[in-house]
Amino acid sequence: MVTIRPYQEKDYEYVRAICMGRAEPPETIDEGTLKSLIIYFDYYVEQEPQNCFVAEGDGKLLGYVICAEDYRAYAKKYKRVYMPRIRKYGIKASLEARESTLAHRILARKYPAHLHIDVLDGYRSLGLGSKLIDALCEHLKSSGVKGLMLTVAPKNKRGAHFYEKYGFKLIGNFPGAITFGIKL
């Protein structure tokens, strides 16, 4: 039995591990992975935990969806709090962080919220992704958010198919990112 529930602070290390493709937190984390966690993960659970949900089953966390509900608020805090952390990894990391939100900056008026989602290998194609997004969408609707978006790498055909099947529409094609959105 799988339960979808709101993220809790006690989930932090395990959700972070899933972001790294692992079921259990590692003893050490290399610099490149730390950089990626700062760019793609830390903001959401640290600043907007109320917009994060986890899938729990088999006695462990199996996946998550994390979200910023308003790009403008996200951008201000991200620039002030997270960009200084990213800069210590050099100009390339800073550019990666800026590029990762290019679509969000351009499309935020119609799709103010954006998400990141991950499910452990072995638990994909079981409906967990849909259940996680269902929980997030219901939460965002109740908060009055009008649109949600996400980006996928052009090579991620499986992910793109999943989002289209869920009901997301292609809303942009940017360097290194295909963008999907859904009206709430």
Contacts in CASP RR format, 6 or more apart in sequence:
PFRMAT RR
TARGET T0000
AUTHOR 0000-0000-0000
METHOD contacts of the structure
MODEL  1
MVTIRPYQEKDYEYVRAICMGRAEPPETIDEGTLKSLIIYFDYYVEQEPQ
NCFVAEGDGKLLGYVICAEDYRAYAKKYKRVYMPRIRKYGIKASLEARES
TLAHRILARKYPAHLHIDVLDGYRSLGLGSKLIDALCEHLKSSGVKGLML
TVAPKNKRGAHFYEKYGFKLIGNFPGAITFGIKL
1 57 0 8 1.000
2 55 0 8 1.000
2 56 0 8 1.000
2 57 0 8 1.000
2 62 0 8 1.000
2 126 0 8 1.000
2 128 0 8 1.000
2 131 0 8 1.000
3 55 0 8 1.000
3 56 0 8 1.000
3 57 0 8 1.000
4 53 0 8 1.000
4 54 0 8 1.000
4 55 0 8 1.000
4 56 0 8 1.000
4 128 0 8 1.000
4 131 0 8 1.000
4 132 0 8 1.000
4 134 0 8 1.000
4 135 0 8 1.000
5 53 0 8 1.000
5 54 0 8 1.000
5 56 0 8 1.000
6 49 0 8 1.000
6 50 0 8 1.000
6 52 0 8 1.000
6 53 0 8 1.000
6 54 0 8 1.000
7 15 0 8 1.000
7 45 0 8 1.000
7 49 0 8 1.000
7 52 0 8 1.000
7 53 0 8 1.000
7 54 0 8 1.000
7 64 0 8 1.000
7 66 0 8 1.000
8 49 0 8 1.000
9 49 0 8 1.000
11 54 0 8 1.000
11 61 0 8 1.000
11 64 0 8 1.000
12 45 0 8 1.000
13 25 0 8 1.000
14 24 0 8 1.000
14 25 0 8 1.000
14 60 0 8 1.000
14 61 0 8 1.000
15 45 0 8 1.000
15 52 0 8 1.000
15 54 0 8 1.000
15 61 0 8 1.000
15 63 0 8 1.000
15 64 0 8 1.000
15 66 0 8 1.000
16 25 0 8 1.000
16 37 0 8 1.000
16 41 0 8 1.000
16 45 0 8 1.000
17 23 0 8 1.000
17 24 0 8 1.000
17 25 0 8 1.000
17 26 0 8 1.000
18 61 0 8 1.000
18 62 0 8 1.000
18 63 0 8 1.000
18 64 0 8 1.000
18 118 0 8 1.000
18 119 0 8 1.000
18 120 0 8 1.000
19 37 0 8 1.000
19 40 0 8 1.000
19 41 0 8 1.000
19 64 0 8 1.000
19 118 0 8 1.000
20 26 0 8 1.000
20 29 0 8 1.000
20 33 0 8 1.000
20 37 0 8 1.000
21 118 0 8 1.000
21 120 0 8 1.000
21 121 0 8 1.000
23 60 0 8 1.000
23 120 0 8 1.000
29 37 0 8 1.000
31 89 0 8 1.000
32 89 0 8 1.000
35 86 0 8 1.000
35 89 0 8 1.000
35 93 0 8 1.000
38 82 0 8 1.000
38 85 0 8 1.000
38 86 0 8 1.000
39 82 0 8 1.000
39 86 0 8 1.000
39 93 0 8 1.000
39 96 0 8 1.000
39 97 0 8 1.000
39 100 0 8 1.000
40 100 0 8 1.000
40 116 0 8 1.000
41 66 0 8 1.000
41 116 0 8 1.000
42 82 0 8 1.000
43 68 0 8 1.000
43 74 0 8 1.000
43 77 0 8 1.000
43 78 0 8 1.000
43 81 0 8 1.000
43 82 0 8 1.000
44 51 0 8 1.000
44 52 0 8 1.000
44 66 0 8 1.000
44 67 0 8 1.000
44 68 0 8 1.000
44 116 0 8 1.000
45 52 0 8 1.000
45 66 0 8 1.000
47 68 0 8 1.000
47 74 0 8 1.000
47 77 0 8 1.000
47 81 0 8 1.000
48 66 0 8 1.000
48 67 0 8 1.000
48 68 0 8 1.000
48 69 0 8 1.000
48 74 0 8 1.000
50 139 0 8 1.000
51 66 0 8 1.000
51 67 0 8 1.000
51 68 0 8 1.000
51 69 0 8 1.000
51 113 0 8 1.000
51 136 0 8 1.000
51 139 0 8 1.000
51 140 0 8 1.000
52 64 0 8 1.000
52 65 0 8 1.000
52 66 0 8 1.000
52 67 0 8 1.000
53 64 0 8 1.000
53 65 0 8 1.000
53 132 0 8 1.000
53 135 0 8 1.000
53 136 0 8 1.000
53 139 0 8 1.000
54 61 0 8 1.000
54 63 0 8 1.000
54 64 0 8 1.000
54 132 0 8 1.000
55 61 0 8 1.000
55 62 0 8 1.000
55 63 0 8 1.000
55 64 0 8 1.000
55 119 0 8 1.000
55 123 0 8 1.000
55 128 0 8 1.000
55 129 0 8 1.000
55 131 0 8 1.000
55 132 0 8 1.000
56 62 0 8 1.000
62 119 0 8 1.000
62 120 0 8 1.000
62 123 0 8 1.000
62 128 0 8 1.000
63 117 0 8 1.000
63 118 0 8 1.000
63 119 0 8 1.000
63 120 0 8 1.000
63 123 0 8 1.000
63 128 0 8 1.000
63 129 0 8 1.000
63 132 0 8 1.000
64 117 0 8 1.000
64 118 0 8 1.000
64 132 0 8 1.000
65 115 0 8 1.000
65 116 0 8 1.000
65 117 0 8 1.000
65 129 0 8 1.000
65 132 0 8 1.000
65 133 0 8 1.000
65 135 0 8 1.000
65 136 0 8 1.000
66 115 0 8 1.000
66 116 0 8 1.000
66 117 0 8 1.000
67 113 0 8 1.000
67 114 0 8 1.000
67 115 0 8 1.000
67 116 0 8 1.000
67 136 0 8 1.000
67 140 0 8 1.000
67 148 0 8 1.000
68 74 0 8 1.000
68 113 0 8 1.000
68 114 0 8 1.000
69 112 0 8 1.000
69 113 0 8 1.000
69 140 0 8 1.000
69 143 0 8 1.000
69 145 0 8 1.000
70 112 0 8 1.000
70 113 0 8 1.000
70 145 0 8 1.000
71 101 0 8 1.000
71 104 0 8 1.000
71 105 0 8 1.000
71 108 0 8 1.000
71 112 0 8 1.000
71 113 0 8 1.000
71 114 0 8 1.000
72 108 0 8 1.000
72 112 0 8 1.000
74 104 0 8 1.000
74 114 0 8 1.000
75 101 0 8 1.000
75 104 0 8 1.000
75 105 0 8 1.000
78 101 0 8 1.000
82 97 0 8 1.000
83 94 0 8 1.000
83 97 0 8 1.000
86 93 0 8 1.000
86 94 0 8 1.000
86 97 0 8 1.000
87 93 0 8 1.000
87 94 0 8 1.000
99 175 0 8 1.000
99 176 0 8 1.000
100 151 0 8 1.000
100 177 0 8 1.000
102 174 0 8 1.000
102 175 0 8 1.000
102 177 0 8 1.000
103 149 0 8 1.000
103 151 0 8 1.000
103 172 0 8 1.000
103 174 0 8 1.000
103 177 0 8 1.000
103 179 0 8 1.000
104 114 0 8 1.000
104 149 0 8 1.000
104 151 0 8 1.000
106 174 0 8 1.000
107 149 0 8 1.000
107 171 0 8 1.000
107 172 0 8 1.000
107 179 0 8 1.000
107 181 0 8 1.000
110 146 0 8 1.000
110 147 0 8 1.000
110 171 0 8 1.000
111 147 0 8 1.000
111 148 0 8 1.000
111 149 0 8 1.000
111 171 0 8 1.000
111 181 0 8 1.000
111 182 0 8 1.000
112 145 0 8 1.000
112 146 0 8 1.000
112 147 0 8 1.000
113 140 0 8 1.000
113 145 0 8 1.000
113 147 0 8 1.000
113 148 0 8 1.000
113 149 0 8 1.000
114 148 0 8 1.000
114 149 0 8 1.000
114 150 0 8 1.000
114 151 0 8 1.000
115 133 0 8 1.000
115 136 0 8 1.000
115 148 0 8 1.000
115 149 0 8 1.000
115 150 0 8 1.000
116 150 0 8 1.000
117 129 0 8 1.000
117 132 0 8 1.000
117 133 0 8 1.000
117 150 0 8 1.000
119 128 0 8 1.000
119 129 0 8 1.000
119 132 0 8 1.000
129 162 0 8 1.000
130 166 0 8 1.000
133 166 0 8 1.000
136 148 0 8 1.000
137 148 0 8 1.000
137 182 0 8 1.000
137 184 0 8 1.000
140 147 0 8 1.000
140 148 0 8 1.000
140 184 0 8 1.000
141 184 0 8 1.000
144 184 0 8 1.000
145 184 0 8 1.000
146 183 0 8 1.000
146 184 0 8 1.000
147 181 0 8 1.000
147 182 0 8 1.000
147 183 0 8 1.000
147 184 0 8 1.000
148 181 0 8 1.000
148 182 0 8 1.000
148 184 0 8 1.000
149 171 0 8 1.000
149 179 0 8 1.000
149 180 0 8 1.000
149 181 0 8 1.000
149 182 0 8 1.000
150 163 0 8 1.000
150 168 0 8 1.000
150 179 0 8 1.000
150 180 0 8 1.000
150 181 0 8 1.000
151 174 0 8 1.000
151 177 0 8 1.000
151 178 0 8 1.000
151 179 0 8 1.000
151 180 0 8 1.000
152 159 0 8 1.000
152 160 0 8 1.000
152 163 0 8 1.000
152 177 0 8 1.000
152 178 0 8 1.000
152 180 0 8 1.000
153 176 0 8 1.000
153 177 0 8 1.000
153 178 0 8 1.000
154 176 0 8 1.000
154 177 0 8 1.000
154 178 0 8 1.000
156 178 0 8 1.000
160 178 0 8 1.000
160 180 0 8 1.000
163 180 0 8 1.000
163 181 0 8 1.000
164 170 0 8 1.000
164 180 0 8 1.000
166 182 0 8 1.000
167 182 0 8 1.000
168 180 0 8 1.000
168 181 0 8 1.000
168 182 0 8 1.000
169 180 0 8 1.000
169 181 0 8 1.000
169 182 0 8 1.000
170 178 0 8 1.000
170 179 0 8 1.000
170 180 0 8 1.000
171 179 0 8 1.000
171 180 0 8 1.000
171 181 0 8 1.000
172 178 0 8 1.000
172 179 0 8 1.000
173 179 0 8 1.000
END
